[in-house]
Amino acid sequence: MVLQRIVFRAVIMGPPGSGKGTVSARIAKTFGLKHISSGDILRANIKAQTELGLLMKSCIDQGQLVPDDVMSRLILSDLRAMDQSSWLIDGFPRTVSQSEALDDAYSVDTVINLNVPFQTIKRRLSSRWTHLVSGRVYNVDFNPPKVPGFDDVTGEPLVQRDDDTPETVTRRLKAYQTQTEPVLEYYRSKGVLEIFSGTETNKIWPHVEAFLHRKLSPVKQNGA
């Protein structure tokens, strides 16, 4: 009997604060998929001053969105380097045009969407406080500092990043919803969208894990 190796390609979506990073890391560890973050690729290209990296930096510096075709070229060149690997991509595609570019190059097996209520995310993100020098992050609900408002190690004051203030969180969530609703609809129409709803990552994860176990069951073939 021969076990046929499955090449599996997935996209994970979810608003900022939905637990996407945690779920992605668990998928990568449990199923051996390579986790590809579009943000990491973007930063690496800007740092390395590649042709696309310089183009993107110019857009970002001018407060413009990176054009779809530039973003697609960047991500697809990274995916091509992986050839026959299974992967999970996070942060791309963000528009229907990017989705079509990905589809032209690869067959996406599933799109995992983490559907976490905005009120939960607002509460989660607004509870985050950061020690800027070290990058240590606290959450007043489930990982509070020993002394409220101060870093455990240095005793220095914690701050709330601009990104985590209630007003900014609300604005980011609305922008995310407007931008991604057409992408979710695109994948829904293709029959590959799987939605996982809940308020806690640890309760959503078992459902994601069970779904992927079903999808990734080894294909058995009779060997000679």
Disulfide bonds with the S-S distance in Angstrom:
none
